[in-house]
């Protein structure tokens, strides 16, 4: 999984005041979950940003932004922000803030039930 560690560190810094952030490897990079929702990630030298479908569509008008299409088809509500769009701390913070705002707008996720481990059956007597 190749991603720009320096950019990931800048995202960590932008998210550092929060206590509800978790990092997960996804989409061939590193994703940052906010309140259990995927918010923003780093893939190669670019950001992956999750927004509402309407907001993502509007953001496509901005420089250095394109649809997130790593599967060959654009994902609704996700955009890539190319490296040129996140060269500055202000640029990273702007996109992280947008992603966090979207994650906060989503309903809380239900806690996952713990996985139960089945005990092996005892061999029968015969």
GIPE-V14192 format. One record per backbone hydrogen bond with DSSP energy under -1.0 kcal/mol. NH is the residue of the N-H (numbers start at 1). CO is the residue of the C=O. E is the energy in kcal/mol with one decimal. If there is no record, write none. Layout:
BEGIN
nh->[NH NH]
co->[CO CO]
e->[E E]
END
This chain:
BEGIN
nh->[4 8 9 10 11 12 13 14 15 18 22 24 29 30 31 32 33 34 35 37 39 40 41 42 43 44 46 47 48 49 50 51 56 57 58 59 61 62 65 66 68 72 75 78 79 80 81 82 85 86 92 93 94 95 96 97 98 99 100 101 102 103 104 106]
co->[44 4 5 6 7 8 9 10 11 15 33 31 26 42 24 40 22 37 20 34 32 32 48 30 46 2 43 81 41 79 39 77 52 53 54 55 58 59 62 80 78 69 68 75 49 66 47 64 82 83 88 89 90 91 92 93 94 95 96 97 98 99 100 103]
e->[-2.9 -2.3 -2.2 -1.7 -2.1 -2.5 -2.3 -1.9 -2.0 -2.0 -2.0 -2.7 -2.6 -2.5 -3.9 -3.5 -3.7 -3.3 -2.2 -1.8 -2.4 -1.4 -2.4 -3.0 -2.4 -1.7 -1.9 -2.3 -2.7 -2.8 -2.8 -3.5 -3.0 -2.0 -2.1 -2.3 -1.5 -2.1 -1.2 -2.2 -1.5 -2.1 -2.7 -1.6 -2.2 -3.0 -2.2 -2.8 -2.3 -1.6 -2.0 -2.8 -2.2 -1.8 -2.7 -2.6 -1.8 -2.3 -2.8 -2.5 -1.8 -2.5 -2.8 -1.0]
END
